Amino acid sequence: MIIFPAIDLFEGKAVRLLRGDYARMTVYSDDPPAVARGFIAAGAKHIHLVDLEGARSGRAENFDTVREIISLGLRAEVGGGIRTAETAERYLDAGAERVILGTAALEDEKLLRELVHRRGDAIAVGVDMRDGYVAVKGWTSTSEVSGTELMERLADIGIRHVICTDISRDGAMGGTNRELYRELAARFDTDITASGGISTLDDIRALRDMGLYGAILGKALYTGDIDLKQALEAAEEKGTQ
């Protein structure tokens, strides 16, 4: 299983939100590239980057910071505000391995199909769930589409990579929603990356044993509750299945 240490960007800073609430933001660093270099020093090969401003505005607000982090050599997946083909291509041309569509995946199926046709597995979708339903526009509103319904649509379109977040767990340090990911892993033949609430090495081992593709680590890294080097080792350990 791949570990994706995360950097969420707001006004050029590395921040974390609690359950997606912009009013409950903690700034962890004024120098996100330095944070990324710390991840590299711990052995990380991948990184998950989110432009929180872009998620609300639909524009690449933190593009220069993202590009600088990508230049460090990490295999980056980037999300937040990618709602046009031009924005997606801009990030991919800057060296991102994968871009993540959220709002656009739900509201603009034509765009999603076009990007999948052009870029294949470089196009991923974020399925962000609040009480089982998909949240959009930086989690500021909730749709009437369930997460499983959206995942079924994505499978039909040919999306291979899905980043699934339980918003109620995100940044709360209460453990990840193992039941949700177990159900999704059993139901869908998709590379699923878990996000939200991963706060112990046991969480990582449990997700690994479910056969998930990846796990995103955010707040637990910044608080020191999880050591990244140990997390990388746990993800590679031989599972119980």
C-alpha positions as CSV (number, residue, x, y, z in Angstrom):
1,M,0.0,0.0,0.0
2,I,1.2,3.5,-0.9
3,I,1.5,6.1,1.8
4,F,0.7,9.6,0.6
5,P,1.8,12.3,3.1
6,A,-0.4,15.3,2.6
7,I,0.1,19.0,2.3
8,D,-3.0,21.1,2.2
9,L,-2.3,24.6,0.9
10,F,-3.9,27.9,1.8
11,E,-2.3,31.3,0.9
12,G,1.0,29.5,0.3
13,K,1.0,27.9,3.8
14,A,0.7,24.2,4.9
15,V,-2.5,24.0,6.9
16,R,-5.1,21.5,8.1
17,L,-8.8,21.8,8.5
18,L,-11.1,20.1,11.0
19,R,-13.8,18.2,9.1
20,G,-13.3,20.4,6.1
21,D,-14.3,23.6,8.1
22,Y,-12.3,26.6,6.8
23,A,-13.1,28.4,10.0
24,R,-11.2,25.7,11.9
25,M,-7.9,25.9,10.2
26,T,-4.5,25.3,11.8
27,V,-1.3,26.6,10.0
28,Y,1.5,24.2,10.4
29,S,4.2,25.8,8.2
30,D,4.8,28.9,6.2
31,D,7.2,26.9,4.0
32,P,5.4,23.9,2.4
33,P,8.4,22.9,0.2
34,A,10.4,22.5,3.5
35,V,7.6,20.2,4.8
36,A,7.9,18.1,1.6
37,R,11.6,17.9,2.0
38,G,11.0,16.5,5.4
39,F,8.8,13.8,3.9
40,I,11.5,12.9,1.5
41,A,14.1,12.6,4.3
42,A,11.7,10.1,6.0
43,G,11.6,8.0,2.9
44,A,8.4,9.1,1.1
45,K,8.2,8.7,-2.6
46,H,4.7,10.1,-3.1
47,I,2.8,13.1,-1.9
48,H,-0.9,14.3,-1.9
49,L,-1.3,18.0,-2.5
50,V,-4.6,19.9,-2.1
51,D,-5.2,23.6,-3.0
52,L,-7.8,24.5,-0.5
53,E,-8.4,27.9,-1.9
54,G,-8.8,26.4,-5.3
55,A,-11.3,23.9,-4.0
56,R,-13.6,26.8,-3.1
57,S,-12.9,29.1,-6.1
58,G,-12.3,26.7,-8.9
59,R,-9.0,28.2,-9.8
60,A,-5.4,27.1,-9.3
61,E,-4.6,29.5,-6.5
62,N,-1.5,27.8,-5.2
63,F,-0.1,26.6,-8.5
64,D,3.4,28.1,-8.0
65,T,3.8,26.3,-4.6
66,V,2.5,23.1,-6.0
67,R,5.0,23.3,-8.9
68,E,7.8,24.0,-6.5
69,I,7.0,20.9,-4.4
70,I,6.6,18.7,-7.5
71,S,10.1,19.8,-8.6
72,L,11.6,18.1,-5.5
73,G,11.0,14.8,-7.2
74,L,8.1,13.3,-5.3
75,R,5.4,11.5,-7.3
76,A,2.5,14.0,-6.7
77,E,-1.2,13.7,-7.0
78,V,-2.9,17.1,-6.9
79,G,-6.5,18.1,-6.2
80,G,-8.5,21.2,-5.3
81,G,-10.3,23.4,-7.9
82,I,-9.5,21.3,-11.0
83,R,-12.7,22.0,-12.9
84,T,-11.4,22.6,-16.4
85,A,-9.3,20.6,-18.9
86,E,-6.8,23.5,-18.9
87,T,-6.2,23.4,-15.2
88,A,-5.8,19.6,-15.3
89,E,-3.3,19.8,-18.1
90,R,-1.4,22.7,-16.4
91,Y,-0.7,20.5,-13.4
92,L,0.2,17.5,-15.4
93,D,2.5,19.5,-17.6
94,A,4.1,20.8,-14.4
95,G,5.0,17.2,-13.5
96,A,2.1,16.0,-11.4
97,E,1.7,12.2,-11.8
98,R,-2.1,12.4,-11.3
99,V,-4.8,15.1,-10.9
100,I,-7.9,14.7,-8.8
101,L,-11.3,16.0,-9.8
102,G,-13.9,16.4,-7.2
103,T,-16.8,18.9,-8.0
104,A,-16.2,18.6,-11.7
105,A,-16.4,14.8,-11.6
106,L,-20.0,15.1,-10.3
107,E,-21.2,18.1,-12.2
108,D,-19.4,17.8,-15.6
109,E,-19.3,14.2,-16.8
110,K,-18.4,15.3,-20.3
111,L,-15.2,16.9,-19.0
112,L,-14.4,13.8,-17.0
113,R,-14.8,11.5,-20.0
114,E,-12.7,13.9,-22.1
115,L,-9.8,13.9,-19.6
116,V,-9.9,10.1,-19.1
117,H,-9.8,9.7,-22.9
118,R,-6.8,12.0,-23.2
119,R,-4.9,11.2,-20.0
120,G,-6.1,7.8,-18.8
121,D,-4.9,6.8,-15.3
122,A,-3.5,10.3,-14.7
123,I,-7.1,11.3,-13.9
124,A,-8.4,10.4,-10.5
125,V,-11.6,11.4,-8.6
126,G,-12.1,12.4,-5.1
127,V,-15.2,11.0,-3.6
128,D,-15.7,13.0,-0.4
129,M,-18.6,11.8,1.7
130,R,-20.6,13.5,4.4
131,D,-23.1,11.1,5.9
132,G,-22.8,8.9,2.9
133,Y,-23.4,11.7,0.3
134,V,-20.9,13.5,-1.9
135,A,-19.7,16.9,-0.8
136,V,-18.6,19.4,-3.4
137,K,-17.1,22.9,-3.7
138,G,-14.4,22.5,-1.1
139,W,-16.9,20.5,1.1
140,T,-19.0,23.7,1.5
141,S,-22.1,21.9,0.1
142,T,-23.5,18.4,-0.1
143,S,-25.1,16.9,-3.1
144,E,-28.0,14.4,-3.3
145,V,-25.7,11.7,-4.9
146,S,-24.4,9.0,-2.6
147,G,-20.8,8.0,-2.6
148,T,-21.5,4.5,-3.8
149,E,-23.6,5.8,-6.6
150,L,-20.8,8.1,-7.8
151,M,-18.3,5.3,-7.6
152,E,-20.5,3.2,-9.8
153,R,-20.7,6.0,-12.4
154,L,-16.9,6.4,-12.2
155,A,-16.4,2.6,-12.8
156,D,-18.5,2.9,-15.9
157,I,-16.5,5.8,-17.2
158,G,-13.2,4.0,-16.6
159,I,-11.8,5.8,-13.6
160,R,-9.1,3.6,-12.0
161,H,-8.1,5.8,-9.0
162,V,-10.5,7.0,-6.4
163,I,-9.5,9.0,-3.3
164,C,-12.3,8.4,-0.8
165,T,-12.7,10.7,2.3
166,D,-15.0,10.4,5.2
167,I,-15.3,14.1,6.1
168,S,-16.6,13.4,9.6
169,R,-13.2,11.8,10.3
170,D,-11.0,14.2,8.6
171,G,-8.6,16.0,10.9
172,A,-10.5,14.6,14.0
173,M,-7.8,12.1,15.0
174,G,-10.5,9.6,15.9
175,G,-9.4,6.8,13.7
176,T,-10.4,6.0,10.1
177,N,-13.7,4.6,9.0
178,R,-12.6,1.0,8.5
179,E,-16.1,-0.3,7.9
180,L,-16.6,2.1,5.0
181,Y,-13.3,1.2,3.3
182,R,-13.9,-2.6,3.8
183,E,-17.3,-2.3,2.1
184,L,-15.9,-0.2,-0.8
185,A,-12.9,-2.5,-1.3
186,A,-15.2,-5.5,-1.5
187,R,-17.6,-3.9,-3.9
188,F,-15.5,-2.0,-6.4
189,D,-12.6,-3.2,-8.6
190,T,-10.9,0.2,-8.2
191,D,-7.7,1.5,-6.7
192,I,-9.0,3.1,-3.6
193,T,-7.0,5.5,-1.5
194,A,-8.3,6.1,2.0
195,S,-8.4,9.6,3.6
196,G,-9.7,11.0,6.8
197,G,-8.9,10.2,10.4
198,I,-5.9,7.9,9.9
199,S,-4.2,8.4,13.3
200,T,-2.4,5.2,14.3
201,L,-0.2,2.6,12.7
202,D,-3.0,0.1,13.4
203,D,-5.2,2.1,11.1
204,I,-2.6,1.8,8.4
205,R,-2.2,-1.9,8.9
206,A,-6.0,-2.4,8.8
207,L,-6.3,-0.6,5.5
208,R,-3.3,-2.4,4.1
209,D,-4.9,-5.7,4.9
210,M,-8.1,-4.7,3.1
211,G,-6.0,-4.4,-0.1
212,L,-6.4,-0.7,-0.5
213,Y,-4.2,1.1,-3.0
214,G,-3.2,3.9,-0.7
215,A,-3.6,5.9,2.5
216,I,-3.3,9.6,3.0
217,L,-1.7,10.9,6.2
218,G,-2.4,14.4,7.2
219,K,-2.8,15.8,10.7
220,A,-1.3,12.8,12.4
221,L,2.0,13.6,10.8
222,Y,1.9,17.2,11.8
223,T,1.0,16.4,15.4
224,G,3.6,13.6,15.7
225,D,1.0,10.9,16.4
226,I,2.3,9.0,13.4
227,D,6.0,8.8,12.4
228,L,6.2,8.8,8.7
229,K,9.1,6.4,8.5
230,Q,7.2,3.9,10.7
231,A,4.1,4.4,8.6
232,L,5.9,3.6,5.4
233,E,7.3,0.5,7.0
234,A,3.8,-0.6,8.3
235,A,2.4,-0.1,4.8
236,E,5.0,-2.5,3.4
237,E,4.7,-5.2,6.1
238,K,3.3,-8.6,5.2
239,G,-0.4,-8.5,5.9
240,T,-2.6,-11.0,7.8
241,Q,-4.6,-12.0,4.7
